[in-house]
Amino acid sequence: MTADLYATAAGLIGRSAAAFVSGVPEEAADDGFFGPTSLTWRVSADLASPVAGLGSLLMQALHPLAMAGVDQHSGWRRDPVGRLAATSAYLATVTFGERAAAERAAARVRRIHDHVRGTDAVTGRRYAAGDPALLLWVHAAQVDSVLAAGSLVGTALSAADSDRYVAEMVAAAELAGVPRPLAPASVAELELYVASVRPTLRCTPAAAESMAYLLDPPGLDEEVAEIWQDVRDAAIAVLPEWARQMYGYDAPPLSPGRRTEIRQSLGVLDALFLGEPGVLEARQRITLRMRARRSA
Amino acid sequence: MKSRTLLATTMAGGAAAALTLVLLRRRLGPLRLDRGRAALRLFVRGGARYAASAPRLFAAAGEQRQLLREDLALQTAEDVAGTLGAMKGVMMKVGQMASYVDGGLSPAVRRTLARLQDSVPPMSPQLAAAVVEDELGAPPERMFARWDPHPIAAASIGQVHRAVTLDGRAVAVKVQYPGIAETIAADLGNVALPRRMLRIAAPAQDVDALLSELRDRVGEELDYRREAANQRLVAAYYHGHPTIAIPAIIDGLSTRRVITSELSGGARFAELAAWPQHERDLAAETIYRFVFRSLYDVRAFNGDPHPGNYLFHRGGKVTFLDFGLVRHFSPAELQPLMRMARTICVEHDPEAFRRSLENAGFLRPGAPLSTQAIVEHLAVFYDTIREPGPRTITSDYASSVVRRFFDLRSPVAGYIAVPQSYVILQRINLGLFAVLGELSATANWRAIAEEIWPFTHGQASTPMGQAEAAWRARRQAMAA
């Protein structure tokens, strides 16, 4: 097996929590790119977030060139938890940070992407991480997973709110380097885009191996290991049927009882997250800002 | 999947006065054994501190206003569901029960539960008033002569407000979070997840027995009418007692989600550290008498020995608060406990003790163990009452009881089973030891036990015992 090439996933919760806390400012000079009234803030607090996150990775990995970039450059095998934490920190900063902080974080990521170039062994195609087409896929896969995870095991958004959320997220796409006109601005546009990319997607060996690791990471903290099984089942259920088929996952739809169970599991996971230093305070800062805006 | 066939056992125990010794069994798969052991080690290391130092959630009506984050107050029932739904309310209840077991949690889980408690803000004055109006039929300003809209304390699944009744009595009004009963009941109704969660929160416990007991007890606790009934029962029994005080329930102002009782003053557990030792000993004696008188005479065990539920007065008087978690026992359930205490402490008959364990379901009949090994394993739980004479219960002793309780290595541990009806009792006993140990309390516990044991008829052994005997005589005269 290849699993022993990977470092363990110990500390996943602690480091994800630290990443989240690092992105939420103590005193914010401005509301950043989204702000307290945005759906983006609301959605990112949803219990379904870990499912959305894992679902995003599963979707994103199906793009051979995106996967090759991660596989060949990011030190992902050496420090998978660190790599995930870096992504979490980026997302938290872009979501909750001041504009300047979000722009700095995005500029840093774009600089790193400039050096990520190569040839995908499977397709023989050259890739560059800064390629807007790849960035767009990564963006769209994430937005799509967030919506799907919310409606399956979290708080589902109405059709209108879903559109609004997709539209809000155009700002995130732009920060990452996607030209604004390319980013989907409604659910319909998102679906069209995903359908258009589908023919190029496939489960490469790198994707299969990385995702197998993520679905059953060795060395998870004891408190998390069992809960992760639920997160995994939910993330697989969140995938579109064709994506499940590419991976060869054979998963019947979740029964209502199983969905309840998973929601409860996510609540426990959230409580463990809350036990990490600074998380409660960061959430309280967010709540207070949302309240201040509501009553203003 | 993981078969959990290997039988490992944890042994639980204890009672100061006696009787209880309760044994918990846990099944572990071979691969999990090390994990289980690690959890146990963490457990034991946790020590007595947690039970004594985390009263925030459990604090009931007291004098000092706690620092509650009113800026974050829950404003709607949806806020309540968001904060306490998805297992969080259940986890807090489990944590509350597990905390009796003397820090019976890993540091990570302990931290999580403490943070969970911190994460529950009070209800806004409007939301609390709305619950009162729903329950009592009119807003608090009309139901009470005076109503303090700001809570004085967080209570489990609710908060406590001070008020003055229309006829002028100072009262504490506990108001339940709206929707919380339904949320917790729904989460407890799902079988699989609570089991999984319990394995996290209570790694060394028999999950099935615990879950089933937990469902019953938490279900009861969600209905304040049950709590009011328990408190009335216990208050009626102790009416006129020289040192045990139970605040009276105000009948017309107590419903499913609101419970109104007399407001009590007194010192908090933490303040006792500054009291002279003889005052601490008196307080301990009262707590001890309360716990075991309640068990034998009321056949009810207050399931919440948390220090936050005591208010102390000079001279040994203690006010007992919060009767949400009361376990009632049938005579048939008490009989085996008495039999065990009697055979080991009074008759000093090891073989009879062994038979009593087997009859009660604590010990597998025919276990290939010497009776001496069994007695040695279990004697620590009766240590303070096997022989007469003054004994000091120290924190070290309390910890040693906990360690024995979770000692998996003993050959005896493999033959011990757990009758479910004693699960809570045993946890409470450990909590009692922790409290008495924290007080470094000295007394002739055996002599006091003999006063209380139904099978010994001991004479009053202390001034408090004499006052109590006089009170009992008055009770009987009135009943006759």
Interface residues (C-beta under 8 A of the other chain):
Chain A: L47 D221 E222 E223 E226 I227 G257 T260 E261 R263 Q264 S265 L266 G267 V268 D270 A271 L272 L274 G275 V279 L280 R283 Q284 T287 L288
Chain B: R35 A38 A39 R69 D71 L72 G85 A86 M87 K88 M91 S106 A108 V109 R111 T112 L113 A114 R115 L116 D118 S119 D187 N190 A192 L193 P194 R196 M197 R199 I200
